[in-house]
Amino acid sequence: MPLNDLFARQSRTLSFEFFPPKNERAWYTLEDTIEQLAQLGPDFVSVTYGAGGSTRAKTREVVEHIQTRTGVTAMAHLTCVNATRGELLALLDEYAGAGISNLLALRGDPPKGEARFTPTDGGCAHAVDLIDLIRDRGGFSTLCAAFPERHPEAASREADWDHLAEKLRRGASGAITQCFFDVQAYADMLAHLTRALGRTPRIIPGLLPITDWHALVRFCERCGAEVPASLRDLLAPLADDKVAVRKAGMAWTIRFCQSLLRAGAPGLHVYALNRSTAAAELTTALRQSGNID
Ligand SMILES: Cc1cc2nc3c(=O)[nH]c(=O)nc-3n(C[C@H](O)[C@H](O)[C@H](O)COP(=O)(O)OP(=O)(O)OC[C@H]3O[C@@H](n4cnc5c(N)ncnc54)[C@H](O)[C@@H]3O)c2cc1C
């Protein structure tokens, strides 16, 4: 289903994110995860798209697998990396032909070791250019990325949020955020966007269920998210007690989700990391407490 249709009739959504598996064993794990999480009835799921185009075919394969095997609406991530506009347009035709109608339009990261993103000759320099391309072609519902704590290359939060507002003006029907742990940052971003656009946009928080302190630190280093002092004080002393960290981390994640929903979040997008247990536990807890349908 096109996400624009879903958003028109449903105010609050639950979604999960997967990444394309790197080998056959990982593919079987992902298949099991998809099957288990599909039973929880998510409104949609999304599949990442690796830098350098390395997983281009895999993203499409996983999206098609999800839609045909489970019937769950799936969204393909798409970046500007290593692609000309012509190649991107050809890819859009392929996606349309395969029944993929939902895209997360991204710029992509600079290659490892490079500080700045350099667009391909004849390619897109920013996600907003890709959004223009998709909008002009027609036939897709498009979301984009948002950064409550600002994108690492941005001069300020406000400058970054202004660029986000532009993506929403130019055709993105909403955004999914980078992982973050600060409700106030989300509320500030939403207020800024509401002022800039004259309406409240659909900004869905991206959530990492916290199950392991060391994994959390590694994940945050990779994506540039700040671990707040209160969370560090809670979890760091328990770091090597896996059971205790998981219990405290999941309880913290549930409270964080509840606060975000109270702050106006129109849904939750869970970074499932291709495993079902934590995402399912979080979903069940939020359903039992009446926070999501
Ligand atoms: C939910 C989510 C999913 C993601 N999935 C993937 C994935 O599957 N594959 C992948 O490779 N990466 C993924 N990323 C990472 C993303 O590609 C990087 O964070 C990238 O560095 C920024 O992408 P963007 O789409 O926000 O870029 P942009 O919107 O282009 O922003 C990049 C920087 O440029 C600035 N900017 C934006 N527009 C303009 C403009 N017109 N003029 C000047 N400056 C501008 C912004 O403030 C920001 O600092 C994801 C990120 C998120 C939040």
The ligand as an SDF file (V2000), in Angstrom:
LIG
                    3D

 53 58  0  0  0  0  0  0  0  0999 V2000
   16.0640    6.7970    9.2380 C   0  0  0  0  0  0  0  0  0  0  0  0
   17.3830    6.7870    8.4990 C   0  0  0  0  0  0  0  0  0  0  0  0
   17.6750    5.7550    7.6130 C   0  0  0  0  0  0  0  0  0  0  0  0
   18.8890    5.7230    6.9190 C   0  0  0  0  0  0  0  0  0  0  0  0
   19.1270    4.7000    6.0340 N   0  0  0  0  0  0  0  0  0  0  0  0
   20.2600    4.7020    5.2980 C   0  0  0  0  0  0  0  0  0  0  0  0
   20.4940    3.6990    4.2970 C   0  0  0  0  0  0  0  0  0  0  0  0
   19.6670    2.8050    4.0970 O   0  0  0  0  0  0  0  0  0  0  0  0
   21.6480    3.7400    3.5990 N   0  0  0  0  0  0  0  0  0  0  0  0
   22.5920    4.7360    3.7910 C   0  0  0  0  0  0  0  0  0  0  0  0
   23.6200    4.7310    3.1230 O   0  0  0  0  0  0  0  0  0  0  0  0
   22.4000    5.7040    4.7320 N   0  0  0  0  0  0  0  0  0  0  0  0
   21.2570    5.7130    5.4810 C   0  0  0  0  0  0  0  0  0  0  0  0
   21.0470    6.7040    6.4110 N   0  0  0  0  0  0  0  0  0  0  0  0
   22.1160    7.6700    6.6850 C   0  0  0  0  0  0  0  0  0  0  0  0
   22.0900    8.9150    5.7620 C   0  0  0  0  0  0  0  0  0  0  0  0
   22.2930    8.5350    4.4310 O   0  0  0  0  0  0  0  0  0  0  0  0
   23.2090    9.8270    6.2530 C   0  0  0  0  0  0  0  0  0  0  0  0
   22.9580   10.2760    7.5480 O   0  0  0  0  0  0  0  0  0  0  0  0
   23.5650   10.9900    5.3390 C   0  0  0  0  0  0  0  0  0  0  0  0
   24.8020   11.5450    5.8150 O   0  0  0  0  0  0  0  0  0  0  0  0
   22.5540   12.1040    5.3300 C   0  0  0  0  0  0  0  0  0  0  0  0
   21.4660   11.7630    4.5940 O   0  0  0  0  0  0  0  0  0  0  0  0
   20.2270   12.7850    4.3710 P   0  0  0  0  0  0  0  0  0  0  0  0
   19.2970   12.0810    3.5040 O   0  0  0  0  0  0  0  0  0  0  0  0
   19.7660   13.3450    5.6520 O   0  0  0  0  0  0  0  0  0  0  0  0
   21.0070   13.9460    3.5370 O   0  0  0  0  0  0  0  0  0  0  0  0
   20.6550   15.4480    3.2500 P   0  0  0  0  0  0  0  0  0  0  0  0
   19.2370   15.7780    3.5220 O   0  0  0  0  0  0  0  0  0  0  0  0
   21.1990   15.7370    1.9000 O   0  0  0  0  0  0  0  0  0  0  0  0
   21.5240   16.2110    4.3700 O   0  0  0  0  0  0  0  0  0  0  0  0
   22.9270   16.0010    4.4650 C   0  0  0  0  0  0  0  0  0  0  0  0
   23.5740   17.2670    5.0330 C   0  0  0  0  0  0  0  0  0  0  0  0
   23.4340   18.3520    4.1010 O   0  0  0  0  0  0  0  0  0  0  0  0
   22.6500   19.4200    4.6440 C   0  0  0  0  0  0  0  0  0  0  0  0
   21.7480   19.8210    3.5560 N   0  0  0  0  0  0  0  0  0  0  0  0
   20.5790   19.2230    3.1920 C   0  0  0  0  0  0  0  0  0  0  0  0
   20.0760   19.8500    2.1160 N   0  0  0  0  0  0  0  0  0  0  0  0
   20.9190   20.8620    1.8020 C   0  0  0  0  0  0  0  0  0  0  0  0
   20.9490   21.8590    0.7810 C   0  0  0  0  0  0  0  0  0  0  0  0
   19.9610   21.9400   -0.1290 N   0  0  0  0  0  0  0  0  0  0  0  0
   21.9850   22.7290    0.7480 N   0  0  0  0  0  0  0  0  0  0  0  0
   22.9860   22.6560    1.6640 C   0  0  0  0  0  0  0  0  0  0  0  0
   23.0100   21.7380    2.6650 N   0  0  0  0  0  0  0  0  0  0  0  0
   21.9970   20.8390    2.7140 C   0  0  0  0  0  0  0  0  0  0  0  0
   21.9330   18.8410    5.8500 C   0  0  0  0  0  0  0  0  0  0  0  0
   21.7070   19.8310    6.8530 O   0  0  0  0  0  0  0  0  0  0  0  0
   22.9290   17.7730    6.3330 C   0  0  0  0  0  0  0  0  0  0  0  0
   23.9370   18.3410    7.1160 O   0  0  0  0  0  0  0  0  0  0  0  0
   19.8480    6.7570    7.1370 C   0  0  0  0  0  0  0  0  0  0  0  0
   19.5670    7.7900    8.0460 C   0  0  0  0  0  0  0  0  0  0  0  0
   18.3530    7.8130    8.7170 C   0  0  0  0  0  0  0  0  0  0  0  0
   18.0630    8.9200    9.6820 C   0  0  0  0  0  0  0  0  0  0  0  0
  1  2  1  0
  2  3  1  0
  2 52  2  0
  3  4  2  0
  4  5  1  0
  4 50  1  0
  5  6  2  0
  6  7  1  0
  6 13  1  0
  7  8  2  0
  7  9  1  0
  9 10  1  0
 10 11  2  0
 10 12  1  0
 12 13  2  0
 13 14  1  0
 14 15  1  0
 14 50  1  0
 15 16  1  0
 16 17  1  0
 16 18  1  0
 18 19  1  0
 18 20  1  0
 20 21  1  0
 20 22  1  0
 22 23  1  0
 23 24  1  0
 24 25  2  0
 24 26  1  0
 24 27  1  0
 27 28  1  0
 28 29  2  0
 28 30  1  0
 28 31  1  0
 31 32  1  0
 32 33  1  0
 33 34  1  0
 33 48  1  0
 34 35  1  0
 35 36  1  0
 35 46  1  0
 36 37  1  0
 36 45  1  0
 37 38  2  0
 38 39  1  0
 39 40  1  0
 39 45  2  0
 40 41  1  0
 40 42  2  0
 42 43  1  0
 43 44  2  0
 44 45  1  0
 46 47  1  0
 46 48  1  0
 48 49  1  0
 50 51  2  0
 51 52  1  0
 52 53  1  0
M  END
$$$$
